[in-house]
Amino acid sequence: MSSAFIGSGCPPTASPHYDFKTSSVVFPGFHATAGPGVSPTDSKKSCQLSVGVRIPPGFSFGIKAIGYRGVYQLSDKVTATQKAIYYFQGHPEQATASSVFTGPVRGEEYLNILTFSAPLRSPCGGSTVLSLSNSINIDNNANKQGGGYISVGSLKLGENQTYAFDWVKC
């Protein structure tokens, strides 16, 4: 499998690990922050992973869920949004899952499982490119004096992001 990362939040040391049931990506330094004196560009970060995939003849797959681990801290009325979108290049359909955390929260570790209600299926057999876009956003519009931070794959935790594949015969 070949892979590439692109986006405002992709750390240069991001590293994927693959097998046919799960894959993980270590994202040290993938974080977003907002608050007084913080640049608005720091409040939203994204990282898209594109992976060349060879699918065994007679099989198709989709992603059932993505598990994120990290740390977050939010002032009262400040929100953090985590979103994942995936698609197969050359196909217009996309699968989306997201969740929102609302403050106040004081520096807590988290495990967040985003589940796709209708997993998108790859073409049957052959080669394709799977693109997975991950984004995190901190919104302090309801409390301009407040701030927040969310991190995915914090170095302190040595965390990762895991993708659960759903293989079917086609």
TORZA-124586 format. One line per 4 residues: number of its first residue (from 1); their letters; for each residue x, y, z of N, C-alpha, C. Coordinates in steps of 0.02 Angstrom, whole numbers, plus 32768, in hexadecimal, padded with zeros to 4 digits. Layout:
<recs>
NUM	a	X:Y:Z:X:Y:Z:X:Y:Z  ...
</recs>
This chain:
<recs>
1	mssa	802A:7FC5:8000:8000:8000:8000:802C:803E:8000  801B:806E:7FD6:803E:80AE:7FD7:800F:80E1:7FF7  802C:8115:8017:8001:8147:8038:8020:818C:8033  7FF6:81BF:803A:800B:8204:803A:7FDE:822C:8069
5	figs	7FFA:825F:808A:7FD5:828B:80B6:7FD6:82D1:809A  7F9E:82F5:80A2:7F9A:833B:808D:7F69:835F:80BB  7F7B:839D:80CF:7F4D:83C5:80F8:7F71:83F0:8129  7F4D:8420:8146:7F69:8451:8175:7F7D:8432:81B7
9	gcpp	7F64:83F8:81C7:7F73:83D9:8207:7F9C:839A:8204  7FB3:8388:81C8:7FD9:8349:81C1:8020:8352:81DD  802F:8330:8213:8073:8334:822D:80A3:8311:81FE  80E0:832B:81F7:8111:830B:81CA:8123:82C4:81E0
13	tasp	8116:82B4:821F:8128:8272:8239:80ED:8242:823B  80B4:8253:821B:807A:8226:8219:808F:81E5:81F8  807A:81AD:8217:808F:816D:81FC:8056:813A:81FD  8045:811E:81C3:8010:80EB:81C1:802A:80A4:81CC
17	hydf	7FFF:807A:81E6:800D:8032:81EF:7FD0:800C:81D7  7FD9:7FDB:81AB:7FA0:7FBA:818B:7FA0:7F6E:8196  7F63:7F53:8199:7F58:7F0C:818E:7F12:7F07:8170  7EF7:7ECC:8166:7EB7:7EC7:8144:7E7A:7ECE:8171
21	ktss	7E84:7ED6:81B3:7E4B:7EDF:81E1:7E49:7F26:81FD  7E82:7F40:8211:7E84:7F84:822B:7EC3:7FA5:8211  7EC3:7FE7:8214:7EFE:800E:8205:7F01:8046:8237  7F3C:805E:8244:7F42:8095:8273:7F71:80C9:8256
25	vvfp	7F68:8106:826C:7F93:813D:8258:7FA6:8163:8297  7FE6:8169:82A3:7FFE:8190:82DC:8005:81D8:82C4  7FE4:8206:82E7:7FE2:824D:82D5:8000:8279:830B  8040:8275:831A:805B:82A3:834C:8058:82EB:8334
29	gfha	8039:8316:835B:8036:835D:8349:7FF9:8372:8321  7FC6:8347:8318:7F89:8359:82F4:7F5A:8377:8328  7F55:83BA:8329:7F2C:83DC:835A:7F10:841E:8340  7EDA:8435:8360:7EBB:8476:8351:7EB0:849A:8393
33	tagp	7EB5:84DC:8391:7EAC:8504:83CD:7E8A:8546:83BB  7E66:8563:83EB:7E45:85A3:83E1:7E43:85C8:8423  7E3F:860A:841F:7E3A:8633:845B:7E56:8678:844E  7E52:86A4:8481:7E6D:86E7:8479:7EB7:86E6:8466
37	gvsp	7EC9:870B:8433:7F0F:870F:841E:7F26:86D6:83F1  7EFA:86A6:83E3:7F0C:866D:83B8:7EF4:867B:8371  7F1E:866E:8340:7F0C:8679:82FB:7ED0:864E:82E7  7EA0:866A:82C2:7E67:8642:82AB:7E7B:8604:8282
41	tdsk	7EB4:8606:8261:7EC9:85CC:8239:7EDD:8591:8265  7EE9:859E:82A6:7EFB:8567:82D3:7EBE:8542:82ED  7E81:855D:82E0:7E45:853F:82FC:7E2A:8504:82D3  7E40:84FE:8295:7E29:84C7:826B:7E65:84A7:8248
45	kscq	7E6B:8466:824F:7EA1:8441:822E:7E84:8404:820C  7EA4:83F1:81D5:7E8E:83B5:81B1:7ECB:838E:8199  7EBF:834F:818E:7EF3:8323:8174:7ED1:82ED:814B  7EE1:82EB:810B:7EC5:82B8:80DF:7EFA:8283:80D0
49	lsvg	7EE6:8246:80D9:7F10:820C:80CA:7EF5:81EB:808B  7F1E:81E3:8059:7F0B:81BD:801D:7F36:817F:8019  7F15:8146:8010:7F38:8106:8012:7F27:80DE:7FD3  7F59:80C8:7FB0:7F50:809A:7F78:7F42:8055:7F93
53	vrip	7F0A:8037:7F7F:7EF4:7FF7:7F9C:7EEB:7FC4:7F64  7F04:7F87:7F6F:7EF6:7F4E:7F43:7EC3:7F22:7F66  7E8A:7F1A:7F46:7E53:7EF4:7F63:7E54:7EAE:7F45  7E53:7E7A:7F6E:7E53:7E36:7F53:7E17:7E2A:7F26
57	pgfs	7E20:7E03:7EF1:7DE7:7DF3:7EC4:7DAD:7DD7:7EEC  7D70:7DEE:7EDC:7D34:7DD5:7EFC:7D24:7DF7:7F3F  7D4A:7E2B:7F52:7D3E:7E4D:7F91:7D36:7E98:7F88  7D13:7EB6:7FB8:7D08:7EFE:7FBC:7D0D:7F11:8006
61	fgik	7D1D:7F4F:8015:7D20:7F63:805B:7D06:7FAA:8065  7CF6:7FB8:80A3:7CE3:7FFB:80B9:7D01:8005:80FE  7CFA:8041:8118:7D12:8050:815C:7CD6:8053:818A  7CD6:8029:81BE:7C9F:8028:81EE:7CA5:8061:8221
65	aigy	7CE1:806B:823A:7CEA:809C:826F:7D32:80B4:8271  7D3B:80EE:828F:7D7E:810A:829B:7D82:811D:82E4  7DB6:8106:8306:7DC0:8118:834C:7DF8:814B:8353  7DE9:8182:8374:7E1A:81B7:8380:7E2C:81B8:83CA
69	rgvy	7E6B:81C4:83D8:7E83:81CD:841D:7EA9:820E:8420  7EA4:822F:8459:7EC9:826D:8460:7EB9:828F:84A1  7EC1:82D2:84A2:7EB6:82FB:84DC:7E8E:8338:84C6  7E61:8350:84F2:7E3E:838E:84E3:7E30:83B5:8522
73	qlsd	7E29:83F7:8519:7E18:8425:854F:7DEE:845C:8531  7DB5:846B:8550:7D87:849D:8534:7D6B:84C9:856C  7D6A:850B:8560:7D49:8539:858E:7CFD:8531:8586  7CD8:854E:85B4:7C8F:854C:85B1:7C76:8565:856E
77	kvta	7C48:8540:854F:7C27:8551:8510:7C56:854D:84D3  7C92:8535:84DB:7CBF:852B:84A2:7CB6:84E3:848A  7CB5:84D9:8448:7CAB:8496:842D:7CE7:847F:8404  7CEF:843E:8402:7D21:841E:83D6:7CFB:83ED:83AB
81	tqka	7D07:83EF:8369:7CE6:83C1:833B:7D1B:8395:831A  7D0C:8355:8317:7D37:8325:82F5:7D0E:8307:82BC  7D2B:8305:8280:7D05:82EE:8245:7D32:82C2:821A  7D14:828E:81FE:7D37:8261:81CF:7D0C:8258:8191
85	iyyf	7D2B:825B:8157:7D0A:824F:8118:7D36:821F:80F1  7D19:81EC:80D2:7D42:81C2:80A6:7D1D:81B5:8065  7D46:81A8:8032:7D2B:8198:7FF0:7D5F:8173:7FC8  7D49:8155:7F91:7D77:8133:7F64:7D7E:815F:7F26
89	qghp	7DBC:8171:7F15:7DC7:819F:7EDD:7DA6:8185:7E9E  7D86:81B4:7E7A:7D62:81A4:7E3D:7D18:8194:7E49  7D03:8193:7E88:7CBD:8185:7E9A:7CA2:81C1:7EC1  7C67:81DB:7EAF:7C4E:8219:7ECE:7C34:8211:7F15
93	eqat	7C24:81D5:7F2B:7C07:81CC:7F6D:7C3C:81D5:7FA3  7C24:81F0:7FDD:7C4F:81F8:8018:7C2A:81DE:8055  7C4F:81C6:8086:7C33:81B3:80C7:7C4E:81E5:80FA  7C22:81FE:8126:7C35:8231:8157:7C1F:821D:819C
97	assv	7C49:822C:81CE:7C38:8222:8214:7C58:825B:823B  7C36:8273:8270:7C53:82A9:8298:7C38:82A7:82DF  7C59:82CB:830B:7C40:82D3:834F:7C58:8317:836A  7C34:832F:839D:7C43:8370:83BA:7C4C:8368:8406
101	ftgp	7C81:8387:8421:7C8C:838A:8469:7C7D:83D2:847E  7C5D:83DB:84B8:7C4D:841E:84D1:7C6A:8429:8516  7C89:8464:851F:7CA7:8475:8560:7C73:848D:8591  7C85:848D:85D1:7CCA:848C:85E9:7CE6:8446:85F4
105	vrge	7D23:843C:85E0:7D49:83FE:85EB:7D91:8412:85FB  7DAD:83F7:8630:7DF2:8407:8644:7E21:83CF:8631  7E47:83D9:85FC:7E7D:83AD:85E8:7E72:8363:85F2  7E46:8345:85CB:7E37:82FE:85D2:7E4E:82D6:8595
109	eyln	7E61:8298:85A2:7E6F:826A:856B:7E2C:8251:8551  7E2A:823E:8511:7DEC:8224:84F6:7DF9:81EB:84C5  7DC5:81C2:84BD:7DC0:8191:8488:7D7D:819F:8467  7D7D:81B0:8429:7D40:81C1:8405:7D3A:8193:83C9
113	iltf	7D03:816D:83C6:7CF7:813F:838E:7CC3:815F:8360  7CD7:816F:8323:7CA8:8188:82F0:7C93:814C:82C7  7C51:813F:82C4:7C36:8107:829F:7C11:8120:8262  7C20:8102:8229:7BFE:8114:81EB:7BBD:80ED:81E7
117	sapl	7B85:8110:81E2:7B44:80EE:81E2:7B3A:80C3:81A5  7B56:80D7:816C:7B51:80B0:812F:7B96:80AE:810E  7BBF:807C:8120:7C02:807A:8103:7C00:8077:80B7  7C2A:809F:809A:7C32:80A1:8051:7C5C:8064:803D
121	rspc	7C4C:8046:8005:7C70:800A:7FEE:7CA0:801B:7FB6  7CD9:7FFB:7FB9:7D0B:8002:7F84:7CF3:7FDC:7F46  7D14:7FE9:7F0D:7D06:7FBE:7ED2:7D19:7F76:7EE4  7CFC:7F47:7EC0:7D09:7F00:7ECB:7D4C:7EEC:7EAB
125	ggst	7D7B:7ED6:7ED4:7DBC:7EC0:7EBB:7DE3:7EF7:7E98  7E22:7EEC:7E8A:7E4B:7F1B:7E65:7E6C:7F4F:7E91  7E80:7F87:7E72:7EA3:7FBC:7E96:7E78:7FFB:7E99  7E7E:801F:7ED0:7E5B:805F:7ED8:7E83:808B:7F08
129	vlsl	7E6E:80C9:7F0F:7E8C:80F6:7F40:7E56:810A:7F72  7E63:80FC:7FB1:7E37:810F:7FE8:7E50:8151:8003  7E23:8183:8006:7E35:81C4:8023:7E0C:81CE:8062  7E2E:81E0:8098:7E0F:81EA:80D9:7E23:822E:80F3
133	snsi	7DF3:825A:80FB:7DFF:829E:8113:7DEB:82A2:815C  7E19:82B9:8186:7E0D:82C2:81CD:7E12:830C:81DD  7DE1:8327:8201:7DE5:836D:8214:7DD1:8376:825D  7DF0:83A8:827C:7DE0:83BC:82C0:7DD8:8408:82C0
137	nidn	7DA9:841F:82E9:7D99:8466:82EA:7D86:847B:8331  7D9F:84B4:8347:7D8C:84D2:8387:7D65:8511:8377  7D2A:8518:8396:7CFF:8553:838A:7CF1:8575:83CE  7D0A:85B3:83D3:7CFE:85D9:8411:7CD0:8616:8404
141	nank	7CA7:8613:83CF:7C7A:864A:83BF:7C47:8658:83F7  7C33:8626:841D:7C03:862F:8454:7C25:8649:8494  7C67:864C:8494:7C8D:8664:84CE:7CD0:867F:84B5  7CD0:86BC:849B:7D0C:86D9:847D:7D47:86DE:84AD
145	qggg	7D3A:86E1:84EE:7D70:86E4:851F:7D8A:869E:8531  7D65:866B:851C:7D78:8626:852B:7DA5:860A:84F4  7DBE:85D0:8502:7DEA:85AF:84D1:7DE5:8564:84D6  7E0B:8543:84AC:7E0A:84FB:84AD:7E42:84DD:8484
149	yisv	7E49:849B:848B:7E7E:8476:846A:7E66:842F:8460  7E74:8412:8426:7E68:83CB:841B:7EA3:83AF:83F5  7EB9:8375:840A:7EF3:8354:83EC:7EDF:830D:83D9  7EF6:82F7:839F:7EEC:82B2:8389:7F31:8292:8386
153	gslk	7F3B:825B:83A8:7F7B:8239:83A5:7FB2:825D:83CA  7FA3:8275:8405:7FD3:829A:842E:8011:8270:843C  804B:8291:8439:808A:826F:8449:808B:8255:8490  806D:827B:84BD:806B:8267:8503:8049:8224:850C
157	lgen	8014:821A:84E5:7FEF:81DB:84EB:8008:81A5:84BD  802F:81B9:8489:8045:8189:8457:8008:816B:8433  7FD6:8194:8427:7F97:817B:840F:7F96:8172:83C3  7F61:8154:83AC:7F58:814B:8364:7F0F:814D:8352
161	qtya	7F02:8148:8315:7EBF:814A:82F9:7EB7:8107:82D5  7E82:80E3:82E5:7E79:80A0:82C8:7E3C:809E:829B  7E44:807E:8262:7E0E:8076:8232:7DF8:802E:8232  7DB7:8021:823D:7D9D:7FDD:823C:7D7E:7FCF:81F8
165	fdwv	7D9B:7FA1:81D2:7D83:7F91:818F:7D4C:7F5D:8192  7D20:7F60:8161:7CE9:7F30:815A:7CEF:7F10:8115  7D0A:7ED3:8112:7D14:7EAF:80D3:7CD7:7E85:80C3  7CC2:7E84:8084:7C8B:7E59:806D:7C9C:7E3A:802A
169	kc	7C7E:7E00:801D:7C85:7DE2:7FDA:7C57:7E06:7FAA  7C6E:7E0D:7F6B:7C43:7E2F:7F3A:7C3F:7E05:7EFA
</recs>
